[in-house]
Amino acid sequence: MRPHSHAYPFSGYMSIEAEPSETLFRSPWEDHELFTVAGQNGRMVMFPGGTRHATGPWNETEPRISIAFNVGALPTSSHPNHAAA
């Protein structure tokens, strides 16, 4: 996957069947610093949404399975239980 980032306060993923794999990150604080997180089944990883990241190559015969998500906040007035004034 090509390096990308997300326009949310936080992003993350949960590895379901992701061994052996890795996710590559570019530090949001040190622009040239790269680091990796090894895929481990059952591991959840969260990071600042603007962090550039990509998945490493997958050469297995079975598909890699992960659940990716973004976390943001709705304005209070958008909440279904918010009473209109």
C-alpha positions in Angstrom: 0.0 0.0 0.0 1.3 3.5 -0.8 2.1 5.8 2.1 -0.8 7.9 3.2 -2.3 9.7 6.2 -5.8 10.5 7.4 -7.5 13.8 8.3 -8.8 12.6 11.7 -7.4 13.2 15.2 -6.5 9.4 15.5 -6.3 6.4 13.2 -5.7 2.8 14.0 -6.1 -0.8 13.0 -6.7 -4.2 14.6 -4.7 -7.2 13.2 -6.8 -10.2 12.8 -4.7 -12.5 10.5 -1.6 -10.4 9.9 1.4 -12.5 10.7 4.0 -12.1 9.3 3.5 -8.5 8.2 4.5 -5.0 9.2 3.2 -1.4 9.1 5.8 1.3 8.3 5.4 4.7 9.9 7.0 8.1 9.4 7.4 9.8 12.7 5.0 12.8 13.0 7.7 14.6 15.1 10.9 13.7 13.4 10.2 14.0 9.6 13.0 11.6 8.5 12.6 9.0 11.2 10.9 5.8 10.1 9.8 2.9 12.3 7.9 -0.3 11.9 5.3 -2.2 13.9 5.2 -6.0 13.4 1.8 -7.5 12.7 0.6 -9.6 15.6 -2.8 -11.2 15.6 -5.0 -9.5 18.2 -2.9 -6.4 18.4 -4.5 -3.0 18.1 -2.4 0.0 17.1 -3.6 3.6 17.3 -1.6 6.7 16.2 -2.1 10.4 15.3 -4.2 10.6 12.2 -1.7 12.7 10.2 1.0 10.1 10.6 2.2 8.8 7.2 2.0 5.0 7.1 1.9 2.1 4.7 1.8 -1.7 4.9 4.8 -3.8 4.0 4.7 -6.5 1.4 2.5 -9.6 1.9 3.7 -12.8 0.2 1.5 -15.3 1.9 -1.2 -17.4 0.1 -4.0 -16.5 2.5 -5.2 -12.9 2.7 -4.0 -10.5 5.3 -7.0 -9.4 7.5 -7.1 -6.2 9.5 -9.7 -3.7 10.5 -8.7 -0.1 10.0 -10.5 2.8 11.6 -10.4 6.6 12.1 -11.5 8.3 15.3 -13.0 11.8 15.4 -15.5 13.7 17.4 -18.9 15.0 16.4 -20.0 18.5 17.5 -22.2 18.2 20.6 -25.2 19.5 18.6 -24.9 16.5 16.2 -25.3 13.9 19.0 -28.7 12.2 18.6 -29.4 12.6 22.4 -28.6 16.4 22.4 -31.8 18.4 23.1 -32.2 21.5 20.9 -32.4 24.8 22.8 
